[in-house]
Amino acid sequence: MEKRKMTLVQRMQQLDRRYIYIVIAVAIIIPLLIPFNTKTYVTEPTANIYKKIDSFAGREDKAILMSFNHDASTMPELFPMEVSILRHCFERDVKVFTLCFMPQAAPLVDYAINTAKEGYDVTSGVDYLNFGYRPFALQLPIILGMGEDISNALETDSEGRKIENMEIMENIRNYDDMNLVIDFSGSASIQTWIIYARAKFGANIAAGITAVMVADNYPYLQTGQLVGMLRGLKGAAEYEKLVDIFAAYEDEDYPNGRPYSQEILKEINVPITADKIIYEVTNEDGSVDKISTNAEMKYEYKKARIGMNAQSVAHVMIIVFIIVGNIGYFLTRKNKKLG
């Protein structure tokens, strides 16, 4: 008896799943090795955090606290957020403090600071201060204690130095001055800050969370208990873009300005002349500032956006396989009925 040849639909249905995994793996790896520029839309929860931090620029009486409540397993989503915010603070002369209640997070804090401060003239105890690791059992007393006096609640930094007389502590006493707390976590740790620091002392709280935790935290965002929220790798990419746009500003007041990425150059669509771009920004008072920067220099602060490219391609490939698989399934079932 002659063996019937398999149709294309039947071959699709019997395709070894290992080939599918290989295709998806290649689709992820290529965007990581050969980055391309895609448009990143900035949402309000991300922009609100940026605006709040930027409002502290150059002020001696304002600072932010970054709480690292995660381990290495969630680094792909949270680490780009942390580095971007630290770079924003270093570029805009915003005092920044770091703290963690997990021993696994302590080296991540050091890694983030060391990564972010490359290229900046910043000093520990002057521009930033790492309070280091504190046991989880002390979390509540510390959160409540900082509402009264930070120096009494923590006393020393990660290097064992007394913080009371450090330069960075001038004009910084409690949540009135350390006026924004950003908790980075893949869990529900943000609720502790909301319940105690927000409810008791009126501290501004923001969240940097993994994508799977977004739905759980939207109610706090909608009620105003969170001033903003960075949501997974997408939120990190959005914040990177904001830093890219505004930190590129360079003049006598902002000497740390740096080049735009090609993504931003393409979006603002400005002429490039003599290796320079001129971009005008209109301020609230009606005055116009001109930005001049070198368009040829390599842009390096795109890790989250590169990751988003790979993630987007992977999602598209998965959707394609789902659609093709369902088409094959229904065609096969139809052929069986007709046969």
N, C-alpha and C positions, 0 to 999 in steps of 0.2 A: 504494500500500500504506500502510495507516494506521500511523503511528509510535506504538509502545508507550510509555506513560508510565513514567517511572523510579519505582521504589519508593523508600520512605524509606531502606532499607538501601543501595540503589545510590547514592542521593544522598550518603549518609554516606561511602561508599567513595571517591567522586570529589570530596569536599570539598577546595577549594583549601587547601593547607597554610598559606598566609599568614593565613587566618582563625584557624587554630589558634594561630599565633604571636601574633596580636593578642589573643586571649582570654587566653593565658598572661601576656602583658605587662600587660594590665589587671589580672589577678588578683594580680600582684606589686606594681604601682604603688599600688593602692587601700589595702592594709594599711600601706604606707609613709606615705601621705598622711593616712590616718585610722587611727591605731593603735588596737588593741583588746587587751584583757588576756587572755592564755592562761596556764594553769598551767605553770610551769617546774619540772621535777623535778631536784633537785640530786643528782648521782652522787658516789660516794666519791672517785674521783681528783681531782675539783674541790674537794670539801670538805677533802681532806687538805692541799692547798696553802693554802687559806684558814686552816686551823687552825695550820699551821706558821708562817705570817706573823703571825697574830694572837698567837701565843705570844711574839713578840718585842716586843709593844706596850710602849712606854715604857722599854725597856731600852737602856742606853748601850753594852752590850757585845755587842749582836747587830745584824745588818743583813742585807739581801738584795741580790743583784746581778741586774739584768735585762739579758740579752744580746739585742740586736736584730739578728737575722740574716736579714733579709728586705727586700724593696723594696716599692714602692707596689702592685705587682700582687696582693699577698696582704693588703693592709690591711683589706679588708672583714671578714676572719675574725680577724686578729691584733690590729689596732689597738684594738678594744673591750676585749680582754683586758688589754692594756698599760695603758690608761687606768683600768680598774677596779682593777687591782692598785696603781697609783700612788695612786689616791684612797683605797684601803684603808690604805696606808702613811701618807698624810698625815693621815687621820682618827685613826689609832691611834698616831701618833707612833713609827713604825718607820723607822729609817734605811734609805735606799734608794740604791743606786748603779746607774748605767746605762753600757752599753758597746756598741760595735758594731765589727765587722770588715769591713763593707761600706760603701763611700762613699755608696751610695744610701740607706743606713739612717740616716746622720747627721742629715738634716733631719727624719726621722720621730721620732727620739728627742726632739729639741727640740719638735716638734709635740705629742707625747704628754705631755711634762712641762708645757708651757704650757697644754694643754687641761685636764689633771688638777688643776693647782694653783689654778685659778680658785675663789675663795671660801675659800681656805685661807691662813693666815699662815705660809708656809714660805719658807725662804731657802736658796739654793745654798751649799754648803759647810758648812751647819749641819744641815739636815733631809734634804737630798738632794745628790748629786754626780754630774755627768755626766763620765765619763772621755773621752767623745767617740769619734771614729773612730780605729782603729788598723789599719795594713795587715794584710791576711790572712796575709802571711808571718810576722808576729810573733805570730800567734794562739797557737801552741804554747808559745813561750817565756813569753808573758804568763800563760797558764793555769797553767803549772808555777810561774812566779815568784810568782803570787799565793798559792800554797800555802805559801810561805815568808814573804814580806813584800810586801803590796800596794803600799806606798809605793815600794819599790825596783823593783817590776815595771812600774809605770805612771808614777810620778814626778810627772806634771802632769795637770790636768784638761782639758776641752775648751776652756777659756779661757786655757790656758797657765799657770795658777797652780800652784805647788808644793803637792802634797796632803799632804805629810808633817806639816805643822803646822796643818792645818785642823781646826776644831772637830769636824767629823763623824768625823774619823779617831781621835778619842780612844777608846781601848779596842778599836779595830778594827785588827787586824794581818794576819790571814790567814783561811783557810776555817773555822778554829775559831770565828771571830767573825762573818765574813760567811758565815753558816751555811746559806744557801739560794741557789742559782743557778737562775734560770728562763731558759731559752733559748726565744726566740720565732722560729719558722722554718717555712718551707715545704719544707725539705730535710732532709738527715740530719745537720745540724750538731750536734744534741744528742749524737751518739755521741762526739764529741771531748771534751765535758765529762764524759761517763760514763767514758770510757777513762782520762783523765788526772786530772781533778779528783776524781772519785768513787773510782776504783780506787786512786790513789796517796795521796790526802789524806783520803779519807772524807767529802768534801763532800756535802751534800744537794743533789740535782739534781731539777729539775722541768721539764716541757716545756709550751710553748704552741704547738701545731702546727695546720696546716691539716687539714681533714677527710680528704684523700687520703693523709696521712702517718700516720694513726692506726694502721692495721693493722701497719705496719712497726715501730711503737714499743711496741705492747702487750707484747711479751716483756720489755722492760726494766721495764715497770710491774709485771708479774707476778713478776719475780725480785727486786723491791725496789730495783733500781738507780735507778729514778725514784720519788720520794716522792709524785708526783702528776702529772696531765696534764690540760691544758685542750684539749679536742678540737673544733677548728673553731668555728664560730659558736655551736653548742650549748654548748660549754664556756664561751665568753664570756658567754652569757646566764645560765648557772648561776652564774658568779662575780658577775655584776651583782646577781643575786637575793640572794646571801649578803651582799654589801655593803649592799644595800637593807635587809635584815632587821636586821643587827647594828649597822650604822653609824647607824641611826635612834635608837639608844639615846642619851639625853641627860640628864646630871645634872652635879653639880659636878665629877665626875672625867672626864667625857667632854663637854666643852663644844661639840664640833663636831657633835653629833647633829643630824639633819635629818629631814624628814617621811618616812613610809612612802609607797610608791607605792600606787595604788588596787588593784593586783594583790595586794599583801601585806595591805592592809586587808581585802580580800575573803576571803583565805585564813585569817587569824587570827580573823575574825568577831568583833570586839570592838565594844562599844557606843561611839558617838560622842556626846559630850555637850559642849555649849558650845564647839564647834569643837575639842575636844580628845579624844584617845583615851588610855585608860589600859590598859597592857598589862603584866602581871606576868611576870617571868622568875625562875625558881628556879635558884639557883647550886648548885655541887657541894657546898658546905658546908651546904646547906639554907636559907640566907638567901634572902629574896625582894626583888628590885629592881622598882620600878615605873617604867615608861616613860611619859612624858607628851609628846605631840607634837601639833603643829597638823595636822589632817587635811585642811585646805583648800588648803595650799600646793601649787604645781605641782611634780610630780616630773620630773626632767630626765635621770636617768641610766639610760636604757632603750634605748640604741641597738642593742645586740645582741639584746635581746628583741623589739624592733620588727622587726629584720631576720629573726629566726627566724619571726615571724608570716608575713612575706611568703614566706619560703622554704617554710614548711609548706603554705601555700595553693598555691604553685606545684607542689609535689610531689603534692598531692591532685589538682590539675587534670591533671597529666601521667598519673597513675594512671587517672583517669576516661577520658581520651582513649585510653589503651592498652586498657582494658577494652572501651570502645565500639567501637574499631577491630577488636579481635579478634572481638567478637560479630558485627559487620558482615561480616567476612571469612568466618567459618564459615557464616553464613546465606546469603551469596552462593554459596559453594561447594555448599551443600546444594541451593539452588534450581537451580543448573546441572545437578546430577545428576538432579533430578526432572524438569527440562525436557528 
